[in-house]
Amino acid sequence: MSRREEYEAVCEKLLAPIADANGVYIYDVEYVKEGSEYYLRAYIDKDGGVNINDCENVSRALSDVLDEEDPIPDAYILEVSSPGLGRTLKKDKHFEKSLGEEVELKLYKALDRQKEFSGILKGFDADTLTIETSDGDRVFKREDVALVRLALDF
């Protein structure tokens, strides 16, 4: 397990009772470096969506627990927010909840001279993702997929 994965797992464990107490669930936790700064991002959600008060309450409580437990020795910026409308799908639980939804998929390398695809998420397993496109069902190896997110429909 990488240092990043370890930090994310520890923080998700610390966040779980806070999320429960605030009536939200954990969508994702990520620890990333952007430029010279490290960010610990906790994405929370609930039926009907979270609001600024939910984010603030969870952020304050999580900040206190992180200060007390001090699981990350590096300096970082804590952010707590909603995963947003065009949320990124990373984990099986994200794919499960999004079956039947329109998604945008980006590949690391072009396939048939194309790196971006969109369609309805039809299925997934440990190795593949299947989307229904205007050309029919397309199956992609998960290792070839750089990004999957819900499509924004305006």
N, CA, C and O atoms as a DFTB+ gen file, in Angstrom:
616 C
 N C O
     1  1       0.855      -1.178       0.000
     2  2       0.000       0.000       0.000
     3  2       0.897       1.237       0.000
     4  3       1.826       1.343       0.801
     5  1       0.608       2.168      -0.909
     6  2       1.401       3.390      -0.993
     7  2       1.084       4.308       0.187
     8  3       0.085       4.130       0.884
     9  1       1.941       5.273       0.388
    10  2       1.730       6.258       1.453
    11  2       0.397       6.980       1.231
    12  3      -0.363       7.197       2.175
    13  1       0.121       7.349      -0.020
    14  2      -1.132       8.038      -0.350
    15  2      -2.330       7.166       0.024
    16  3      -3.270       7.639       0.662
    17  1      -2.298       5.910      -0.369
    18  2      -3.409       5.001      -0.074
    19  2      -3.570       4.796       1.434
    20  3      -4.687       4.694       1.942
    21  1      -2.448       4.739       2.134
    22  2      -2.483       4.583       3.591
    23  2      -3.155       5.798       4.237
    24  3      -4.018       5.643       5.100
    25  1      -2.764       6.992       3.825
    26  2      -3.364       8.214       4.377
    27  2      -4.859       8.266       4.071
    28  3      -5.661       8.608       4.940
    29  1      -5.228       7.931       2.857
    30  2      -6.639       7.952       2.474
    31  2      -7.450       6.967       3.314
    32  3      -8.547       7.293       3.768
    33  1      -6.913       5.765       3.521
    34  2      -7.619       4.741       4.299
    35  2      -7.790       5.170       5.758
    36  3      -8.867       5.020       6.334
    37  1      -6.727       5.699       6.343
    38  2      -6.795       6.152       7.739
    39  2      -7.806       7.288       7.871
    40  3      -8.612       7.300       8.802
    41  1      -7.764       8.226       6.955
    42  2      -8.673       9.375       7.030
    43  2     -10.120       8.944       6.808
    44  3     -11.033       9.473       7.441
    45  1     -10.328       7.984       5.909
    46  2     -11.692       7.493       5.686
    47  2     -12.217       6.817       6.955
    48  3     -13.389       6.967       7.298
    49  1     -11.369       6.088       7.638
    50  2     -11.761       5.433       8.895
    51  2     -12.114       6.479       9.956
    52  3     -13.099       6.322      10.677
    53  1     -11.317       7.541      10.052
    54  2     -11.597       8.614      11.013
    55  2     -12.861       9.393      10.645
    56  3     -13.577       9.885      11.517
    57  1     -13.121       9.495       9.345
    58  2     -14.272      10.252       8.857
    59  2     -15.594       9.502       9.029
    60  3     -16.641      10.133       9.169
    61  1     -15.563       8.182       9.021
    62  2     -16.799       7.388       9.031
    63  2     -17.768       7.761      10.160
    64  3     -18.937       8.022       9.878
    65  1     -17.332       7.795      11.423
    66  2     -18.302       8.154      12.468
    67  2     -18.785       9.613      12.373
    68  3     -19.908       9.926      12.767
    69  1     -17.942      10.482      11.857
    70  2     -18.330      11.885      11.678
    71  2     -19.406      11.988      10.607
    72  3     -20.387      12.714      10.770
    73  1     -19.219      11.261       9.518
    74  2     -20.219      11.257       8.445
    75  2     -21.553      10.729       8.969
    76  3     -22.602      11.325       8.727
    77  1     -21.505       9.610       9.687
    78  2     -22.734       9.032      10.250
    79  2     -23.444      10.026      11.160
    80  3     -24.661      10.193      11.076
    81  1     -22.690      10.680      12.019
    82  2     -23.275      11.630      12.969
    83  2     -23.906      12.831      12.269
    84  3     -24.801      13.475      12.815
    85  1     -23.439      13.126      11.066
    86  2     -23.957      14.286      10.324
    87  2     -24.945      13.898       9.234
    88  3     -25.376      14.757       8.464
    89  1     -25.310      12.633       9.153
    90  2     -26.327      12.194       8.193
    91  2     -25.867      12.220       6.749
    92  3     -26.679      12.399       5.841
    93  1     -24.565      12.041       6.525
    94  2     -24.023      12.015       5.167
    95  2     -23.239      10.712       5.005
    96  3     -22.984      10.001       5.976
    97  1     -22.866      10.416       3.769
    98  2     -21.993       9.270       3.548
    99  2     -20.741       9.733       2.819
   100  3     -20.724      10.775       2.163
   101  1     -19.701       8.931       2.954
   102  2     -18.420       9.245       2.327
   103  2     -18.474       8.789       0.880
   104  3     -18.685       7.608       0.604
   105  1     -18.284       9.720      -0.043
   106  2     -18.204       9.366      -1.456
   107  2     -16.782       8.954      -1.807
   108  3     -16.565       7.954      -2.491
   109  1     -15.812       9.736      -1.330
   110  2     -14.415       9.430      -1.617
   111  2     -13.523      10.261      -0.700
   112  3     -13.937      11.291      -0.169
   113  1     -12.299       9.793      -0.529
   114  2     -11.256      10.538       0.165
   115  2     -10.014      10.444      -0.712
   116  3      -9.642       9.357      -1.155
   117  1      -9.381      11.572      -0.958
   118  2      -8.156      11.547      -1.757
   119  2      -7.110      12.450      -1.132
   120  3      -7.408      13.497      -0.556
   121  1      -5.873      12.002      -1.271
   122  2      -4.714      12.766      -0.807
   123  2      -3.839      12.987      -2.032
   124  3      -3.275      12.039      -2.577
   125  1      -3.726      14.237      -2.464
   126  2      -3.023      14.542      -3.712
   127  2      -2.078      15.715      -3.529
   128  3      -2.246      16.553      -2.643
   129  1      -1.080      15.745      -4.396
   130  2      -0.165      16.886      -4.431
   131  2      -0.475      17.671      -5.696
   132  3      -0.519      17.116      -6.794
   133  1      -0.686      18.957      -5.528
   134  2      -0.929      19.862      -6.650
   135  2       0.048      21.021      -6.494
   136  3      -0.016      21.789      -5.534
   137  1       0.943      21.123      -7.452
   138  2       2.002      22.119      -7.322
   139  2       2.871      21.753      -6.139
   140  3       3.361      20.628      -6.047
   141  1       3.060      22.685      -5.246
   142  2       3.888      22.413      -4.068
   143  2       3.052      22.065      -2.833
   144  3       3.604      21.840      -1.757
   145  1       1.733      22.021      -2.982
   146  2       0.827      21.790      -1.849
   147  2       0.229      20.388      -1.872
   148  3      -0.035      19.830      -2.937
   149  1       0.017      19.826      -0.680
   150  2      -0.716      18.575      -0.526
   151  2      -2.145      18.909      -0.094
   152  3      -2.369      19.832       0.690
   153  1      -3.104      18.147      -0.615
   154  2      -4.514      18.336      -0.276
   155  2      -5.099      17.019       0.205
   156  3      -4.883      15.968      -0.398
   157  1      -5.834      17.094       1.288
   158  2      -6.648      15.974       1.737
   159  2      -8.082      16.384       1.456
   160  3      -8.605      17.320       2.060
   161  1      -8.709      15.672       0.532
   162  2     -10.072      16.017       0.125
   163  2     -11.035      14.906       0.537
   164  3     -10.835      13.732       0.226
   165  1     -12.059      15.306       1.230
   166  2     -13.122      14.383       1.607
   167  2     -14.378      14.808       0.857
   168  3     -14.840      15.942       0.984
   169  1     -14.918      13.889       0.083
   170  2     -16.147      14.150      -0.660
   171  2     -17.280      13.443       0.056
   172  3     -17.231      12.233       0.280
   173  1     -18.304      14.209       0.413
   174  2     -19.448      13.657       1.136
   175  2     -20.716      13.884       0.320
   176  3     -20.770      14.771      -0.533
   177  1     -21.725      13.079       0.589
   178  2     -22.986      13.227      -0.127
   179  2     -24.109      12.682       0.739
   180  3     -23.859      12.039       1.758
   181  1     -25.328      12.936       0.341
   182  2     -26.520      12.363       0.960
   183  2     -27.648      12.476      -0.057
   184  3     -27.544      13.213      -1.037
   185  1     -28.704      11.751       0.183
   186  2     -29.858      11.842      -0.711
   187  2     -30.334      13.291      -0.744
   188  3     -30.536      13.905       0.303
   189  1     -30.510      13.828      -1.929
   190  2     -30.894      15.219      -2.076
   191  2     -29.710      16.164      -2.141
   192  3     -29.879      17.353      -2.413
   193  1     -28.513      15.649      -1.894
   194  2     -27.301      16.464      -1.983
   195  2     -26.941      17.134      -0.674
   196  3     -27.797      17.369       0.180
   197  1     -25.668      17.437      -0.531
   198  2     -25.188      18.127       0.671
   199  2     -25.238      19.630       0.445
   200  3     -25.278      20.107      -0.689
   201  1     -25.235      20.359       1.546
   202  2     -25.188      21.814       1.459
   203  2     -23.946      22.323       2.188
   204  3     -23.178      21.539       2.745
   205  1     -23.762      23.609       2.178
   206  2     -22.567      24.209       2.769
   207  2     -22.473      23.920       4.265
   208  3     -21.375      23.760       4.796
   209  1     -23.613      23.853       4.945
   210  2     -23.594      23.559       6.383
   211  2     -23.108      22.138       6.657
   212  3     -22.366      21.904       7.612
   213  1     -23.532      21.186       5.814
   214  2     -23.049      19.810       5.957
   215  2     -21.530      19.777       5.815
   216  3     -20.834      19.161       6.622
   217  1     -21.030      20.441       4.788
   218  2     -19.582      20.453       4.542
   219  2     -18.831      21.116       5.682
   220  3     -17.782      20.631       6.106
   221  1     -19.362      22.217       6.178
   222  2     -18.712      22.933       7.277
   223  2     -18.676      22.089       8.547
   224  3     -17.639      21.999       9.205
   225  1     -19.807      21.470       8.894
   226  2     -19.872      20.662      10.110
   227  2     -18.909      19.474      10.046
   228  3     -18.207      19.183      11.015
   229  1     -18.884      18.802       8.913
   230  2     -17.988      17.661       8.755
   231  2     -16.531      18.128       8.755
   232  3     -15.671      17.482       9.354
   233  1     -16.258      19.238       8.091
   234  2     -14.901      19.762       8.029
   235  2     -14.363      20.104       9.418
   236  3     -13.231      19.755       9.753
   237  1     -15.160      20.773      10.206
   238  2     -14.719      21.158      11.563
   239  2     -14.439      19.914      12.419
   240  3     -13.415      19.828      13.097
   241  1     -15.359      18.966      12.370
   242  2     -15.191      17.758      13.176
   243  2     -13.994      16.936      12.704
   244  3     -13.220      16.436      13.520
   245  1     -13.843      16.798      11.385
   246  2     -12.721      16.036      10.845
   247  2     -11.394      16.726      11.159
   248  3     -10.414      16.066      11.503
   249  1     -11.367      18.027      11.043
   250  2     -10.150      18.783      11.348
   251  2      -9.713      18.539      12.790
   252  3      -8.528      18.346      13.062
   253  1     -10.680      18.549      13.713
   254  2     -10.362      18.309      15.121
   255  2      -9.780      16.913      15.331
   256  3      -8.796      16.750      16.053
   257  1     -10.385      15.910      14.702
   258  2      -9.914      14.532      14.850
   259  2      -8.535      14.367      14.219
   260  3      -7.668      13.699      14.782
   261  1      -8.333      14.970      13.061
   262  2      -7.022      14.882      12.396
   263  2      -5.941      15.570      13.229
   264  3      -4.813      15.084      13.302
   265  1      -6.278      16.693      13.854
   266  2      -5.317      17.372      14.725
   267  2      -4.962      16.491      15.918
   268  3      -3.803      16.434      16.329
   269  1      -5.950      15.811      16.468
   270  2      -5.734      14.955      17.636
   271  2      -4.948      13.693      17.272
   272  3      -3.992      13.336      17.961
   273  1      -5.348      13.024      16.196
   274  2      -4.722      11.755      15.802
   275  2      -3.406      11.965      15.049
   276  3      -2.488      11.153      15.169
   277  1      -3.310      13.028      14.289
   278  2      -2.133      13.400      13.502
   279  2      -1.575      12.245      12.641
   280  3      -0.408      11.878      12.774
   281  1      -2.427      11.674      11.750
   282  2      -1.980      10.533      10.950
   283  2      -1.112      10.907       9.750
   284  3      -0.476      10.041       9.149
   285  1      -1.086      12.191       9.401
   286  2      -0.327      12.639       8.236
   287  2       0.756      13.613       8.700
   288  3       0.439      14.713       9.152
   289  1       2.023      13.226       8.595
   290  2       3.093      14.091       9.102
   291  2       3.341      15.330       8.231
   292  3       3.871      16.329       8.718
   293  1       2.967      15.271       6.966
   294  2       3.184      16.407       6.061
   295  2       2.155      17.504       6.313
   296  3       1.081      17.254       6.861
   297  1       2.499      18.718       5.906
   298  2       1.532      19.811       5.917
   299  2       0.584      19.596       4.740
   300  3       1.020      19.207       3.656
   301  1      -0.714      19.847       4.945
   302  2      -1.706      19.668       3.881
   303  2      -2.872      20.616       4.115
   304  3      -3.031      21.184       5.196
   305  1      -3.664      20.768       3.098
   306  2      -4.873      21.584       3.166
   307  2      -6.061      20.629       3.161
   308  3      -6.162      19.774       2.281
   309  1      -6.957      20.765       4.128
   310  2      -8.144      19.928       4.222
   311  2      -9.288      20.601       3.467
   312  3      -9.561      21.786       3.654
   313  1      -9.944      19.832       2.619
   314  2     -11.134      20.307       1.914
   315  2     -12.228      19.260       2.074
   316  3     -11.977      18.065       1.917
   317  1     -13.431      19.704       2.384
   318  2     -14.596      18.832       2.455
   319  2     -15.638      19.416       1.524
   320  3     -16.010      20.583       1.654
   321  1     -16.114      18.605       0.577
   322  2     -17.077      19.122      -0.385
   323  2     -17.948      18.014      -0.943
   324  3     -17.760      16.835      -0.644
   325  1     -18.893      18.418      -1.750
   326  2     -19.730      17.493      -2.510
   327  2     -18.914      16.966      -3.680
   328  3     -18.020      17.664      -4.157
   329  1     -19.192      15.752      -4.158
   330  2     -18.487      15.270      -5.348
   331  2     -18.932      15.994      -6.622
   332  3     -18.298      15.847      -7.667
   333  1     -20.002      16.763      -6.547
   334  2     -20.447      17.562      -7.683
   335  2     -21.294      16.785      -8.682
   336  3     -21.418      15.563      -8.591
   337  1     -21.868      17.500      -9.624
   338  2     -22.737      16.876     -10.621
   339  2     -21.962      15.976     -11.571
   340  3     -22.416      14.880     -11.902
   341  1     -20.801      16.431     -12.008
   342  2     -19.979      15.647     -12.927
   343  2     -18.971      14.808     -12.166
   344  3     -17.790      14.770     -12.508
   345  1     -19.448      14.141     -11.137
   346  2     -18.566      13.406     -10.230
   347  2     -17.775      12.314     -10.927
   348  3     -18.260      11.654     -11.846
   349  1     -16.561      12.144     -10.471
   350  2     -15.681      11.116     -10.992
   351  2     -16.065       9.772     -10.390
   352  3     -16.323       9.666      -9.190
   353  1     -16.100       8.759     -11.226
   354  2     -16.402       7.405     -10.780
   355  2     -15.087       6.652     -10.678
   356  3     -14.403       6.465     -11.684
   357  1     -14.724       6.219      -9.478
   358  2     -13.453       5.540      -9.259
   359  2     -13.636       4.137      -8.704
   360  3     -12.949       3.203      -9.117
   361  1     -14.542       3.996      -7.791
   362  2     -14.695       2.757      -7.049
   363  2     -15.913       1.977      -7.551
   364  3     -16.817       2.537      -8.170
   365  1     -15.911       0.682      -7.270
   366  2     -17.037      -0.145      -7.692
   367  2     -18.365       0.387      -7.170
   368  3     -19.378       0.314      -7.865
   369  1     -18.370       0.923      -5.943
   370  2     -19.626       1.454      -5.401
   371  2     -20.119       2.649      -6.227
   372  3     -21.326       2.863      -6.333
   373  1     -19.202       3.426      -6.811
   374  2     -19.589       4.540      -7.674
   375  2     -20.205       4.020      -8.967
   376  3     -21.224       4.535      -9.427
   377  1     -19.582       2.997      -9.551
   378  2     -20.105       2.414     -10.790
   379  2     -21.463       1.768     -10.550
   380  3     -22.375       1.911     -11.364
   381  1     -21.595       1.065      -9.443
   382  2     -22.859       0.391      -9.115
   383  2     -24.004       1.401      -9.041
   384  3     -25.079       1.177      -9.599
   385  1     -23.767       2.495      -8.358
   386  2     -24.800       3.521      -8.178
   387  2     -25.117       4.253      -9.495
   388  3     -26.193       4.833      -9.642
   389  1     -24.181       4.222     -10.439
   390  2     -24.331       4.978     -11.685
   391  2     -24.742       4.127     -12.888
   392  3     -24.796       4.632     -14.009
   393  1     -25.027       2.859     -12.671
   394  2     -25.499       2.018     -13.786
   395  2     -26.746       2.649     -14.395
   396  3     -27.658       3.065     -13.681
   397  1     -26.772       2.713     -15.717
   398  2     -27.902       3.319     -16.412
   399  2     -27.772       4.820     -16.618
   400  3     -28.612       5.433     -17.276
   401  1     -26.728       5.411     -16.060
   402  2     -26.494       6.848     -16.205
   403  2     -25.561       7.107     -17.383
   404  3     -24.784       6.239     -17.780
   405  1     -25.651       8.320     -17.937
   406  2     -24.729       8.696     -19.008
   407  2     -23.393       9.106     -18.410
   408  3     -23.332       9.881     -17.456
   409  1     -22.324       8.570     -18.991
   410  2     -20.980       8.852     -18.510
   411  2     -20.086       9.323     -19.650
   412  3     -20.358       9.082     -20.826
   413  1     -19.019       9.998     -19.264
   414  2     -17.946      10.362     -20.185
   415  2     -16.722       9.570     -19.758
   416  3     -16.408       9.490     -18.570
   417  1     -16.039       8.993     -20.719
   418  2     -14.905       8.125     -20.447
   419  2     -13.716       8.611     -21.253
   420  3     -13.840       8.866     -22.451
   421  1     -12.565       8.743     -20.607
   422  2     -11.332       9.149     -21.289
   423  2     -10.294       8.056     -21.122
   424  3     -10.130       7.491     -20.041
   425  1      -9.592       7.767     -22.218
   426  2      -8.571       6.734     -22.213
   427  2      -7.181       7.347     -22.136
   428  3      -6.981       8.506     -22.500
   429  1      -6.228       6.562     -21.662
   430  2      -4.841       7.006     -21.662
   431  2      -4.302       7.112     -23.086
   432  3      -3.597       8.061     -23.428
   433  1      -4.648       6.114     -23.917
   434  2      -4.189       6.086     -25.314
   435  2      -5.397       5.950     -26.231
   436  3      -6.396       5.325     -25.875
   437  1      -5.293       6.543     -27.412
   438  2      -6.397       6.515     -28.372
   439  2      -6.727       5.078     -28.792
   440  3      -5.845       4.233     -28.938
   441  1      -8.010       4.837     -28.978
   442  2      -8.528       3.578     -29.492
   443  2      -9.362       3.945     -30.715
   444  3     -10.319       4.712     -30.605
   445  1      -9.015       3.414     -31.852
   446  2      -9.683       3.805     -33.101
   447  2      -9.614       5.316     -33.298
   448  3     -10.584       5.949     -33.713
   449  1      -8.425       5.888     -32.984
   450  2      -8.134       7.324     -33.126
   451  2      -8.981       8.215     -32.230
   452  3      -9.158       9.401     -32.505
   453  1      -9.493       7.641     -31.172
   454  2     -10.367       8.382     -30.273
   455  2      -9.968       8.090     -28.836
   456  3      -9.725       6.940     -28.469
   457  1      -9.903       9.150     -28.020
   458  2      -9.566       8.987     -26.603
   459  2     -10.756       9.215     -25.690
   460  3     -10.719       8.842     -24.517
   461  1     -11.815       9.825     -26.216
   462  2     -12.976      10.147     -25.388
   463  2     -14.225       9.490     -25.950
   464  3     -14.466       9.500     -27.157
   465  1     -15.009       8.925     -25.054
   466  2     -16.250       8.251     -25.427
   467  2     -17.329       8.663     -24.435
   468  3     -17.030       9.026     -23.297
   469  1     -18.574       8.606     -24.867
   470  2     -19.674       8.847     -23.939
   471  2     -20.790       7.874     -24.262
   472  3     -20.942       7.422     -25.397
   473  1     -21.558       7.567     -23.244
   474  2     -22.666       6.644     -23.408
   475  2     -23.243       6.267     -22.060
   476  3     -22.881       6.833     -21.028
   477  1     -24.138       5.310     -22.087
   478  2     -24.805       4.841     -20.874
   479  2     -23.969       3.734     -20.245
   480  3     -23.590       2.775     -20.917
   481  1     -23.686       3.869     -18.962
   482  2     -22.939       2.835     -18.259
   483  2     -23.824       1.606     -18.127
   484  3     -24.843       1.628     -17.437
   485  1     -23.419       0.530     -18.799
   486  2     -24.214      -0.700     -18.833
   487  2     -23.725      -1.748     -17.853
   488  3     -24.519      -2.532     -17.332
   489  1     -22.427      -1.767     -17.597
   490  2     -21.906      -2.777     -16.696
   491  2     -20.440      -2.575     -16.401
   492  3     -19.766      -1.752     -17.021
   493  1     -19.956      -3.350     -15.435
   494  2     -18.544      -3.288     -15.052
   495  2     -18.204      -4.565     -14.306
   496  3     -19.074      -5.242     -13.759
   497  1     -16.933      -4.872     -14.300
   498  2     -16.405      -5.920     -13.436
   499  2     -14.991      -5.499     -13.047
   500  3     -14.601      -4.354     -13.277
   501  1     -14.240      -6.391     -12.475
   502  2     -12.902      -6.043     -11.990
   503  2     -11.975      -5.561     -13.099
   504  3     -11.052      -4.788     -12.845
   505  1     -12.215      -6.015     -14.333
   506  2     -11.299      -5.722     -15.433
   507  2     -11.857      -4.813     -16.517
   508  3     -11.082      -4.236     -17.280
   509  1     -13.176      -4.664     -16.613
   510  2     -13.760      -3.947     -17.749
   511  2     -14.895      -3.008     -17.334
   512  3     -15.494      -3.133     -16.266
   513  1     -15.157      -2.059     -18.242
   514  2     -16.323      -1.184     -18.163
   515  2     -17.049      -1.289     -19.496
   516  3     -16.407      -1.326     -20.546
   517  1     -18.367      -1.338     -19.471
   518  2     -19.151      -1.403     -20.696
   519  2     -20.080      -0.206     -20.758
   520  3     -20.843       0.056     -19.828
   521  1     -20.006       0.518     -21.871
   522  2     -20.946       1.615     -22.087
   523  2     -21.666       1.407     -23.414
   524  3     -21.111       0.858     -24.366
   525  1     -22.898       1.855     -23.451
   526  2     -23.704       1.801     -24.674
   527  2     -23.533       3.135     -25.386
   528  3     -23.943       4.180     -24.881
   529  1     -22.922       3.085     -26.564
   530  2     -22.708       4.296     -27.355
   531  2     -23.673       4.280     -28.534
   532  3     -24.432       3.328     -28.713
   533  1     -23.638       5.327     -29.326
   534  2     -24.486       5.380     -30.516
   535  2     -24.096       4.296     -31.526
   536  3     -24.886       3.951     -32.406
   537  1     -22.879       3.762     -31.398
   538  2     -22.400       2.683     -32.271
   539  2     -22.604       1.297     -31.660
   540  3     -22.132       0.308     -32.219
   541  1     -23.284       1.208     -30.544
   542  2     -23.482      -0.067     -29.861
   543  2     -22.654      -0.135     -28.585
   544  3     -22.005       0.837     -28.198
   545  1     -22.683      -1.286     -27.943
   546  2     -21.947      -1.463     -26.698
   547  2     -20.447      -1.497     -26.956
   548  3     -19.976      -2.128     -27.902
   549  1     -19.707      -0.805     -26.095
   550  2     -18.240      -0.804     -26.172
   551  2     -17.713      -1.263     -24.824
   552  3     -18.181      -0.820     -23.776
   553  1     -16.740      -2.152     -24.866
   554  2     -16.119      -2.664     -23.652
   555  2     -14.696      -2.124     -23.589
   556  3     -13.941      -2.218     -24.557
   557  1     -14.343      -1.563     -22.447
   558  2     -13.018      -0.985     -22.245
   559  2     -12.337      -1.687     -21.084
   560  3     -12.974      -2.000     -20.078
   561  1     -11.047      -1.933     -21.224
   562  2     -10.261      -2.463     -20.111
   563  2     -10.098      -1.343     -19.081
   564  3      -9.755      -0.217     -19.440
   565  1     -10.336      -1.640     -17.836
   566  2     -10.222      -0.617     -16.794
   567  2      -8.815      -0.047     -16.723
   568  3      -8.646       1.131     -16.408
   569  1      -7.808      -0.849     -17.006
   570  2      -6.424      -0.368     -16.955
   571  2      -6.135       0.662     -18.039
   572  3      -5.164       1.411     -17.931
   573  1      -6.967       0.713     -19.093
   574  2      -6.787       1.677     -20.178
   575  2      -7.553       2.984     -19.941
   576  3      -7.379       3.952     -20.680
   577  1      -8.399       3.005     -18.910
   578  2      -9.287       4.141     -18.656
   579  2      -8.622       5.124     -17.696
   580  3      -8.268       4.772     -16.571
   581  1      -8.463       6.344     -18.155
   582  2      -7.860       7.396     -17.326
   583  2      -8.907       8.049     -16.408
   584  3      -8.591       8.423     -15.279
   585  1     -10.155       8.185     -16.895
   586  2     -11.173       8.932     -16.162
   587  2     -12.560       8.502     -16.602
   588  3     -12.817       8.310     -17.791
   589  1     -13.441       8.354     -15.644
   590  2     -14.869       8.158     -15.916
   591  2     -15.607       9.119     -15.009
   592  3     -15.347       9.180     -13.807
   593  1     -16.536       9.876     -15.595
   594  2     -17.344      10.784     -14.772
   595  2     -18.751      10.837     -15.338
   596  3     -18.985      10.519     -16.504
   597  1     -19.684      11.246     -14.484
   598  2     -21.048      11.417     -14.940
   599  2     -21.091      12.567     -15.932
   600  3     -20.457      13.603     -15.732
   601  1     -21.843      12.369     -16.999
   602  2     -21.968      13.417     -18.011
   603  2     -22.877      14.518     -17.492
   604  3     -23.877      14.253     -16.825
   605  1     -22.524      15.739     -17.802
   606  2     -23.363      16.882     -17.465
   607  2     -24.304      17.131     -18.611
   608  3     -23.865      17.314     -19.747
   609  1     -25.592      17.140     -18.337
   610  2     -26.595      17.298     -19.378
   611  2     -27.287      18.637     -19.198
   612  3     -28.123      18.793     -18.308
   613  1     -26.945      19.600     -20.032
   614  2     -27.556      20.929     -19.930
   615  2     -28.573      21.142     -21.013
   616  3     -29.188      22.207     -21.082
